[in-house]
Amino acid sequence: MKKIINNVSDIEREMLEGLVAAVPKKLIKLNNYNIVVRANRNPKNVALVSGGGSGHEPAHAGYVGFGMLTAAVAGSVFSSPTAREIFKAIETVANPNGVLCIVKNYTGDVMNFEIAIEKARAAGINVDYVIVADDVASQSTAVGRRGVAGTVLVHKIAGAIAETGVPLELVKAIAQKTIDNVRTMGMAIRPCTVPATGIPSFELSDKEMEIGIGIHGEPGIRRERITNADGITKKILDRILTHLEYAGREVVVLVNGMGATPFMELCIVNSFIRDYLYRNGGIEVYDTMIGNYMTSIDMAGFSITLLRLDDQLKMYYDAAVETFALKK
C-alpha cells in the first residue's frame, strides 16, 4: 500500500489542520478535537452540525462555511465520531435559535449522534436532528437506505434556509423535505484501501464491477461483468427511477466521484444522463454537479444522485454558498 501520509494515527488531525491552514480566516479547528467550525458564524441563525467517519473528503469539513454547515466533526477513517466529540461540536455552536444535526443513516453515526443530542438537551441546548437515507441499493436491508452523496444536497439546502434566520422547526422541515426527495446509487471498478489495514475492502477482477457499493468500502448488492459507461449509467438510473415518481419533474443531478475516478470519466457518465432522463418520463435536468463530493478514500467508481425539485427547494438550492469545497 502506498499512501502519502505521516503516521496513521495522525491522519484525521493533520487533514483538518491542512484544511484550516488553507482558509484560516474562515475555519477554526478546536484544540484537542477533530472538529472544524465556521469562524464568522451568525449567532442568530440555526447552527448546522454534521460529520461522520473520515475518508469521504471533502465531506464533511469541506462544507463548513456560509450557506452550509456551521461545524463538522470527523471520526477515524470510516468510523463514527464519538458521542463526546459530537456533543463538543453541538455545544460550541449552540445558540438560542437552536442546532440541527444532519446525520447519515449508519448505525454508529445515528447511535452516537443520538447520545450526544440527548446530553445536549439535558444541558438545556435546543437541538434536533434529521437522518439522511438516500442510497437505494440498501433499501431492503435491516437498517434501510444508507446516507451517501445526497447528504451534500441536504447540507446545501438546509444551510440556505438557516441563513435566512428562520426557527429550528422550519430548517428541520426543509432538510427533511430534501431527504424525502433525494435518491442515490453507486458503483465501483476498484475498491478502496483503508490506511490502517492496507488491505482492499473487497476484491474485483479486471473484468468485474460492483453495483450498489457503500461509501465505507462496502461491496455492492451484485457483481457483474463490466460494461461501457452508458450501460453502467443506465443500470444505476433505472434503479433510482423506481424509487420516486420523477416523471415530468425537474431534478438536480449529482455525478459524484468515489475518490479515484478521473473527471474525464465522470463527464462521460454525465453525457448519457440528460437525454436518458428526458426520454424516460420527460424529466428535466435543472442543474448538474460533477466532481468528488462524498468519496470513499481511493475507490474508483461513481454514484449518481437525483434531487427532485419544486419551487421551494429550487430557491434554496440556488442560494449563495461559500465553503472550501462548494461555492455558488
N, C-alpha and C positions, 0 to 999 in steps of 0.2 A: 504494500500500500504506500502510495506517495501522497503526502498532504503538506501543504505549505503552512505549517503551524509551528509553535514552540512546544509547550507542554500540553498534553491532552487535558489536564485538569484546569488549564487556564483559558481554554478556547472561548467560553462564553464571556468571561470578563474582558479579555483582550479584544474580542469582536466589538463589544459595546463601547469600550474605550476608544477604539478606532473610529467608530461611527460618530461619537460625540466630538472627537477631535476635529472631524471634518466640518462640523457646524456648531462650534462651541457657544455661540450666542443664542442658539435656538433650542439646544438639547442639554440636559443635565443627567449625568449618571449618579445615582445615590451611592454614597460611600458604603462599602461592605455589602452591597446588594446588586444583583444583576437586573436593575430597574432603570429605565430611561423615562424621564418626564419632560414635558414641554416647559421651556424656560419662560415664555411670555404668555402663559395661560391666563384666561379671563376668569377671575374668581366668581363671577356672576353667572357663568354658564355651567350646565351639567357637565361633569367630567366623565370622560370615557376611558375605561381601563380594559386592556386585553392582554393576551400573552399566551404562552404555551412553551413547549419544548423548543430549543434552538434547532437549527438545521433547515429552517423554512425561509431563510432570508431572501428578500428584505423584510418579510413578516417576522416579528411584529414591530420591532423598534423603528424600522424604516418608515412606518406610517404614523409616527408621533409628530404632531405639528398642527398648524392651523387647518381646520376643516376635517380633521380626522381624530386620532387618539390623543388623549391627554397624558397617558402613561402606558408603558408596555413592560411586562415582566417576563424574563427569559429563564426557562429551566435549562437543565442539561440537555444535550442533544437527544431529541425525541422523547424527553421525559418532562412531565408537567412540573412547573414551578411549585414549590411547597406552599401550603396554606399560609405559613408565616410570611413568605415573600409577597404573596398576593395581598395579604392584609396590609403590609407596609405600603404597597403601591396605592391601595384604596385610601389609607389614612393620609398619605402625603398629598393627594389631590382633592380630598374631601372638602366640600363647601356646603352651605345651607341649601343650595338648589339640588344637591344630590350627585350621586355617582352611578353610572350604568356600566356594568361589566359585560363584555361581549366574549362569550365562551364557545370554543369549538366542541362539538359533541364527541369527546373521547372520555373514557371512564375516569382517568386520572385528573384531567382538566376539570371536569364537572365536579368531581368529589372535592378537590382542593379549593376550587372557587367557592363552592357552597359552604365549606367550613369557614373560609375567610370572610364571606359575606355575613354569615351568622355571627361571627365575632365582631365584625364592624357594626352590625345592627345593635348588638349588645352594648357597644361603646357609644351609641347614640348617632351613628352616621346614617344618613338617608341614602340607602344603596339598593339597587335592584339589578337584575341580570336577564340576558337572553341567551339562548343556546342556538348556535348556527348548525344546521344539519342539511347540507346541500348535496352530498355525494350519493347519487342514485345507485351506484354499484353496491352499496352496503345497506340498502333499504330493508332487505329481508333478514338481516342479522338481528341478534337479540338486542343490541344497543340501538339499532336503527341507523339512519343515514349519518355518516361522519361529517364533521365540519372541515371543509377543504377550501379551495380557492375562492369560492363565493363569499367567504368571510371578508375578503378585501373590499367587496362592494358594500357589505353591511357596515364596515368601518367608514367608508366614504359617505354613505347616505346618512347614517346616524350622526357622523361628525358634522355634516352640513346643517342638519336641523338643530343640533346642540349649539352651533354658533349663533343661532337666532335668539337664544336666551329663553326658550320655552321651558316649561316644567319637565321634570323627570318622566312623568307619565306619558307625555307626548313623544319624547325622544324614544322611549321604550316602544311605544306603539309603532312608530315609523321603522325602527330597527326590526321589529317582529314582522311588519309588512314586507320588508325587504327579504327577510329569511323565507317567508311564505312564497315568494315569487322567484327564488333563485335555485338553480339546479346545476350540478357539475358531474362530469365523469372524466377519468384519466386513463392513460396507458403508458407503458414503458417498453423500451427495447433493450435497456440495460439497467440493472439495479443500482442502488446507492450503497456506499460503504461507510459505516459509522466509524469515526476516528478511534473510538475506544476499543473496538474489536478488530478492525482491519479486515473484516470478512464481509463480502457482499451479502445483502439481505435476502437474496434468493438467486437462483441460477437460471440463465437463459442461454440457449444455443444461438448461433448466428442467424438461424432461420426462424426464431420464435419471438413472440411478443406477448406481453401480459396486458389484458384488458381489465380495467376496473381496479387499478392499484390505489393504495392509500398514500398519504404524504409522510408516513413514518416507515417507509420501506416495506410496507405490507405487499405481498403478492396480490395479483388480481383475482377476479372471480372466474376467469378462464384463461387458458393459454392456447394461442393459435399460431399457425404459420403466418409469418409477417407478410403483409401485402403492401401496396403502394399508399401514398399519403391520402389520396382521395378515398380509397377503400377503408382505411382506418378511420378517417374523419366521419364518413357515412355511418359506420358502426356506432360510433360514440353519439352522434347526433340522433340517430334513430332511437337509441336507448333513452336519451334525455327527453325527447319529444313525447314519449309515452307517459311521462310523469306529471306534466301540467298541460293545460289547454292553451296552446300558443297561437292557434290559427287566427290570422287577421290582426295580430298584436305586434307592437314594436318591442325589440329586445336590445339590450346591451350584450355584446359578445366579448368574452374574455378568453383569449388564447394564451394559456399560461405554460411557460416552460418549467420543467421539473428540476432544472439546475444545470444540466449539461447539454441541452439541446440548442443547436445554433439558431440564431434569429432567422436565418435563411429558411430553415425547415418550418419554423412557426409560421412564417409568411406563406409558405406553400400550403400548409394546412388551412390557413385563413382564406386562400384563394378559392377554395371549394365552398365555403360556408354560406356566403350571402345568397348566391343563386339557388343553392340547395334549399335553404330555409324558405325562400320565396316560392319555389316550386312546390313545397310541401306545406301548404296552408296559407300562403300569402303572408308569411312572417317577414316583417321589415326590420332590417338592422339599423337601429338608431345611431349606435356608436360602437367602435371596436377598440379593444385594448389588447396589445400584443407584447409579450415580454415575460420576464421572470417576476412573478408576484407572490407566489406561495410555493416554494420549492421543496425538494427532498434531497438536500445536500448536492450530490453529483449524479443523481439519477438522470438517465437520458429518456425523455418522453415528454408528454404534454397532457394538459387537461383542457377541456372546453367548458366554460360556464355560460349559461344563458340567464339573464335577468329580465323577466317580463315587466314591462313598464306601464304606468299610467301617467297622467299629467303631474301628479304629486311627486311620484318617485323620479320622474324626469327632471323636475325642477331641482330637487336636492342632488341628483347625480351631476347636473350641470354646474352646481355651485363651485366657487373657487376653493382650491385646496393647495396648501404649501407644506409638503413634507419632504424628507430627503429622497424618498423613493417614488413619490407621486406628486406631480404638480399639474394644476389645471387652471 
